[in-house]
Amino acid sequence: MNSLQRRILTDGDVLPGGILKVDSFLNHQVDVRLLRQMADDFYAAFQNTKIDKILTIEASGIAIACYVAERFDVPLVFAKKGRHKNVGNDVLTAEVFSFTKGTSYNVTVSRKYLQPGERVLVVDDFLANGQAVLGLKKILDEAGCELVGAAIAIEKAFQPGEKLLRDAGIDVKALAVIESMSDDGQIVFRDED
Amino acid sequence: MNSLQRRILTDGDVLPGGILKVDSFLNHQVDVRLLRQMADDFYAAFQNTKIDKILTIEASGIAIACYVAERFDVPLVFAKKGRHKNVGNDVLTAEVFSFTKGTSYNVTVSRKYLQPGERVLVVDDFLANGQAVLGLKKILDEAGCELVGAAIAIEKAFQPGEKLLRDAGIDVKALAVIESMSDDGQIVFRDED
């Protein structure tokens, strides 16, 4: 069991309806020492892959992605969310549907920070329906970059995201793959061994 | 001249109307090695102050604040922006007016992550009109925390933020204090010696 899995068991809160709150250490209050351990685990998972850049989406992906970028010694780019319609050739945009909110939002990246041929690792905190990563893939495709993988902190395996990403040819590695959560707070991780 | 000042001179873009773009290394593409150097500089500025927690606002403050939190070995909390009206006693909210956008937005922090008596250092990327820091101060006051200082990456000294914060009794330390920017791209830093 890795650092993130242990921390989820001790400090994660399971709410009815398949909601896992990790506010106390990951996406509101942040334990930066945990982030560094997670970056080591992501490095172990992708160390044989050539990576030129890390890409994430604001806001909650940024903290994790910083440490992953530092571990691989490459720049980080974070996509901006919910602003800027496509404003011409300088900006790459994708629409992302949020099942949680029932609405779509735009993610945008300046074209100059994604050069053709760059090999990009996408980092995000949660994988549920996979729409955010697919949006970033669309942007990377348009930029002529190669999406070399998706490094996810927490995956909800009971939602369709993982299959959608694998069907799109994306190498998905999640540190904590949750097979099931019961309303009484029981969390079952996928056994990766 | 510190690392951030040097980087602003080499890679910052001055646009007409007092706009400084630092997209290529600070708030879209991010050079995490620079962030670590900046954290060292903030540590030097505040090392004689007892600090229990770092507080910033999503999204662009998060990356810098991670490294400051790690340098002081304390947790980071980032305030959420533009969502959640005040939803009762569990959440602290302040309204922040954005002069850039001409509208207000809410910043919120869960009360449980700001305990009474905690000494909190606020971190942000830009100080211009000071409204974001004043909003965080209101939240900290309501939480019973002490705002021990504002660690700012880039301050525009030709805008009123610094005076407003100092008038509110806040200890402001900025790594790059810009006295003036001309439309032809000339940047003059305040001489701190």
HADDOCK unambig.tbl for C-alpha pairs under 7 A between the chains (distance, minus, plus):
assign (segid A and resid 28 and name CA) (segid B and resid 77 and name CA) 5.63 0.50 0.50
assign (segid A and resid 28 and name CA) (segid B and resid 78 and name CA) 5.54 0.50 0.50
assign (segid A and resid 29 and name CA) (segid B and resid 75 and name CA) 6.83 0.50 0.50
assign (segid A and resid 29 and name CA) (segid B and resid 76 and name CA) 5.61 0.50 0.50
assign (segid A and resid 29 and name CA) (segid B and resid 77 and name CA) 4.16 0.50 0.50
assign (segid A and resid 29 and name CA) (segid B and resid 78 and name CA) 6.49 0.50 0.50
assign (segid A and resid 29 and name CA) (segid B and resid 113 and name CA) 6.69 0.50 0.50
assign (segid A and resid 30 and name CA) (segid B and resid 75 and name CA) 5.97 0.50 0.50
assign (segid A and resid 30 and name CA) (segid B and resid 76 and name CA) 5.05 0.50 0.50
assign (segid A and resid 30 and name CA) (segid B and resid 77 and name CA) 6.01 0.50 0.50
assign (segid A and resid 31 and name CA) (segid B and resid 75 and name CA) 5.47 0.50 0.50
assign (segid A and resid 31 and name CA) (segid B and resid 76 and name CA) 6.71 0.50 0.50
assign (segid A and resid 32 and name CA) (segid B and resid 66 and name CA) 6.47 0.50 0.50
assign (segid A and resid 32 and name CA) (segid B and resid 70 and name CA) 6.09 0.50 0.50
assign (segid A and resid 32 and name CA) (segid B and resid 75 and name CA) 6.91 0.50 0.50
assign (segid A and resid 58 and name CA) (segid B and resid 59 and name CA) 5.94 0.50 0.50
assign (segid A and resid 59 and name CA) (segid B and resid 58 and name CA) 5.97 0.50 0.50
assign (segid A and resid 59 and name CA) (segid B and resid 59 and name CA) 4.90 0.50 0.50
assign (segid A and resid 62 and name CA) (segid B and resid 62 and name CA) 6.85 0.50 0.50
assign (segid A and resid 62 and name CA) (segid B and resid 63 and name CA) 6.38 0.50 0.50
assign (segid A and resid 63 and name CA) (segid B and resid 62 and name CA) 6.38 0.50 0.50
assign (segid A and resid 63 and name CA) (segid B and resid 63 and name CA) 5.90 0.50 0.50
assign (segid A and resid 63 and name CA) (segid B and resid 66 and name CA) 6.52 0.50 0.50
assign (segid A and resid 66 and name CA) (segid B and resid 32 and name CA) 6.47 0.50 0.50
assign (segid A and resid 66 and name CA) (segid B and resid 63 and name CA) 6.54 0.50 0.50
assign (segid A and resid 70 and name CA) (segid B and resid 32 and name CA) 6.08 0.50 0.50
assign (segid A and resid 75 and name CA) (segid B and resid 29 and name CA) 6.83 0.50 0.50
assign (segid A and resid 75 and name CA) (segid B and resid 30 and name CA) 5.95 0.50 0.50
assign (segid A and resid 75 and name CA) (segid B and resid 31 and name CA) 5.46 0.50 0.50
assign (segid A and resid 75 and name CA) (segid B and resid 32 and name CA) 6.92 0.50 0.50
assign (segid A and resid 76 and name CA) (segid B and resid 29 and name CA) 5.60 0.50 0.50
assign (segid A and resid 76 and name CA) (segid B and resid 30 and name CA) 5.05 0.50 0.50
assign (segid A and resid 76 and name CA) (segid B and resid 31 and name CA) 6.71 0.50 0.50
assign (segid A and resid 77 and name CA) (segid B and resid 28 and name CA) 5.64 0.50 0.50
assign (segid A and resid 77 and name CA) (segid B and resid 29 and name CA) 4.18 0.50 0.50
assign (segid A and resid 77 and name CA) (segid B and resid 30 and name CA) 6.02 0.50 0.50
assign (segid A and resid 78 and name CA) (segid B and resid 28 and name CA) 5.53 0.50 0.50
assign (segid A and resid 78 and name CA) (segid B and resid 29 and name CA) 6.48 0.50 0.50
assign (segid A and resid 113 and name CA) (segid B and resid 29 and name CA) 6.71 0.50 0.50
